[in-house]
C-alpha cells in the first residue's frame, strides 16, 4: 500500500497525489518476474485547490481486514478526511493461492493483505527533500502481532 506518492501532478494536476494499492503475485520466473500485478484504478486523490504540499499534512490509510461475512477495505485519508480512494476485497483464507489470472475485478484481489504484515517505508528521490514530523500506527488488537 502506497499511502502517498507525489507522482500524479503531470497527468492529474497539482492538486492531487497517489494512494495506490498493489497486489503482485502468482508464479515468479526469472525471465518474466511475477505472473501478475494488480493496482486499484482510482488511486488519484484530489486535494483542496491550492493545497501547499510544502506545508505539513496528514496522510492516512484505514485498513480493515475482511471476514468470511464482510468485505475488507483500505480507505485513504488526507488531513483527517476520507478521500474517494477506497479499495474493497472479499475474504481470502490464505490456504491456497488465488487462481490466475487475477485482475482488479477479482473479488478477492487485495485480500492477501489480510494474511500479511505491512512494513512501513519512508523514502524519497535523490535531491527531493522530505520532512516527516511524526508517524502514528495503531491497530484494533494485538491478536496477530509478530513476536520478536
N, C-alpha and C positions, 0 to 999 in steps of 0.2 A: 504494500500500500504506500503510495506516494502522497503524503499529506500536503505538500506544497512544492510545485515546480513552476518557476517563473519562466516558462518556455512557450507560452501561448500568445504573447503580445504581438508577434509578427503576423499571425493569421486571425486572431480573435480580438485584438485591440489591447491597449494599455490597461484597461480596467478589467483585467482577467488574470487568472493563474490556473494551473492544472492541479487537479486532485485525482490521480489515476489509480485504478485498481487493476492489477495484473495477475494472471494465473498462467504460469509456464509449466508445462509438464509433458507427460507421455513418455515415450521411449526415446532415450538420448543416443545418438550415434555420432561418431567422430566427424563425419563429413557434413551432417545436416544439423547437429545440435539437438535441441528438444523438438519433439513432434509438433507441438502447438504452443502458441502464446495467445491468450485472450485478454483483451483490455476493455473496460467499460467504455461505451461510446458517448457518454455525456460528462467527460472529465473536465470540460472548460467551466470554471467557476467565475461567475460575474461578480464584481465588487461594485460598491457605490462609485458613481462617476467622480473622477478626480482623486481617487484614493492615492495617497502618497506612500509608496512601498519603501521609502527610506525611513519612515516613521515606524515605531513598534506596532505590531498587530498580533492577534492571537489566531493561530491556525489549529484546528482540531479535527478529530475523526472519532465518532462513536461507533464501536464495533460491538454488535450484539449477535452472539452465536445462534445458529438455527437449532431447533429441536425437532424431533420426529413430527410434531404437530404445528410448529410455527416457522416461518421463514426467518433467516438471519439477514443482517444487513450491516452496511458500513455507510454512515451518513457524515459528510464533511461539514465543518463549521468555519465561519470567518468572523472574528471579533465577537464570539459568543452566540452568533446567529446561525441557524441551519441554512445551508445553501441548497441549490437544486441538485447537487451531486449526491445521489443516494443509490447504492447498489444493493440488490437483494439476491438471495440464493436459497435453495432448498437444502434440507438436511443431507449431509454426506457422512456415512459412518466410518469411512477411512479404512475399511477392511479390504476392499477390492479397488483397484484403480478404476477411475471412470472410463467408460468406453470411448475410444476415439471415433471420429474426430470431435473434439469439444469446440463449441462456439459460444459466443456471448449469449445466445438464445437457449443454451442448455440450462435446464432449471437448477442443476447442482453446480454450475460454474461458480467459482469462488468459494464453494463450500469447504474446500480443502483448508482454508484459513482456520476453520473451527478445530482442526486436528493439529495445528501447529502453534508455535510461539513466535511472536514478532521480535525482531531486533531493531532497535531504533538507531538510525544512522543520520548524522547531521553533516552535510557537506556542501561544497560549492566549487565552482570552477576556478581555474587559475586567474589571478588578477580580478576576481569577483568577490569583494569582501562581503561578509555576512556577520551580523551581530545577533547573538542569541541571549536573551535576558533570563529565560528560565525554561525548563521542560518539566511538565507535570504528566505523570502517568498514573492511572488508577484502575481498579478492577472491582467487580462485584464481590468476589470471594477469592480465597487462596486455594481452592479445591484442586486446580491443575497446575500449581506452581512448579517450576523446575527447581529442584533442590540442589544446593551447592555441596 
